[in-house]
Amino acid sequence: MTDALPEPIAAYVAANARLDANAMLAPFAPDAVVRDEGGRHVGRDAIRAWIDAATIASRAVFSPETWREQDGRFIVEGPTAGDFPGSPIRFTFRFTLRHGAITDLDIA
C-alpha cells in the first residue's frame, strides 16, 4: 500500500512501521503543523515530541488501507494498532504536501 502513496507520506508510514522517530520526522517541513486528539503541534521540535509521546511510547503503528486525493489533501484511512486502550482503532490521516514535504497533518 505505501508504494502507491506520495513519497513523503510513504516515507512517514514506512518509518512508523519501524517505529523510527527520526525517520518519521524527516518528511515534515520545518514549519509543519500536526493536529491530533485536540492538540496542535507546530514545528519540528513539537512534532518530534508528539511522535515520541503519541507513537513511540505506545508502539502505535498505522496501516493504511485506502487513500485518495481530495481538495488538495491526501486522505489516508486505516487501523492503528499498539499498546493503548481500544487497539486497534481506525483513523483518518489528512496530509497536505508542499515542495515534497508534509506541511499539515490532521488525524481523526
C-alpha positions in Angstrom: 0.0 0.0 0.0 2.8 2.5 0.8 4.3 2.2 -2.7 1.2 3.9 -4.2 1.3 6.8 -1.7 3.0 10.1 -2.5 6.7 9.8 -1.4 6.6 12.0 1.8 3.6 10.1 3.1 5.0 6.7 2.1 8.3 7.6 4.0 6.3 8.6 7.1 4.2 5.4 7.0 7.3 3.2 6.4 9.2 4.9 9.3 6.1 4.5 11.5 6.1 0.7 10.8 9.7 0.6 12.0 8.9 2.9 15.0 11.8 5.1 13.8 11.1 8.5 15.2 13.8 10.3 13.3 12.7 8.9 10.0 9.0 9.7 10.9 10.0 13.4 11.4 12.1 13.7 8.3 9.3 14.2 5.7 7.8 17.2 7.7 8.5 20.7 6.7 10.3 22.8 9.4 7.0 24.8 10.0 4.6 21.9 9.6 1.5 21.5 11.8 0.1 18.3 13.3 -3.4 18.2 14.8 -4.2 15.1 16.9 -6.5 14.4 19.8 -7.3 18.1 20.2 -3.7 19.1 20.3 -1.8 21.3 17.8 1.9 20.7 17.3 3.8 23.3 15.3 7.4 22.9 14.1 9.8 20.1 14.2 10.6 20.2 17.9 6.9 20.0 18.8 6.2 17.3 16.2 9.1 15.2 17.4 7.7 15.4 21.0 4.3 14.4 19.6 5.8 11.4 17.7 7.6 10.3 20.9 4.5 10.6 23.1 1.8 9.5 20.7 3.6 6.9 18.7 6.8 5.6 20.1 5.6 5.3 23.7 2.6 3.3 22.8 4.2 1.4 19.8 1.3 2.7 17.6 1.6 1.6 14.0 -0.7 3.0 11.3 -1.6 0.6 8.5 -3.0 2.4 5.5 -5.8 0.6 3.7 -7.1 3.2 1.4 -6.2 6.7 0.2 -7.5 9.4 -2.2 -6.7 12.9 -3.1 -9.4 15.4 -2.2 -9.4 19.2 -2.3 -5.5 19.3 -2.4 -5.2 16.9 0.5 -4.3 13.3 0.7 -6.8 11.3 2.8 -5.4 8.1 4.1 -7.5 5.7 6.2 -6.7 2.5 8.1 -6.2 1.0 11.6 -3.6 1.9 14.1 -2.5 -0.9 16.5 -0.3 -0.6 19.5 -0.1 -0.7 23.3 -3.0 1.5 24.1 -6.6 1.0 25.2 -9.0 0.1 22.4 -6.3 -1.0 20.0 -6.6 -1.2 17.1 -8.5 2.0 16.3 -9.4 3.2 12.8 -8.0 6.6 11.9 -8.2 9.1 9.0 -4.9 10.9 8.3 -5.3 14.1 6.2 -2.0 15.2 4.7 -1.1 18.4 2.9 2.1 18.4 0.9 4.1 21.3 -0.4 7.5 21.2 -2.2 8.0 17.5 -1.4 7.3 17.8 2.4 4.4 17.3 4.8 3.2 20.7 5.8 0.0 19.8 7.6 -1.3 16.5 9.1 -4.8 16.3 10.7 -5.6 13.0 12.4 -9.2 12.0 13.3 
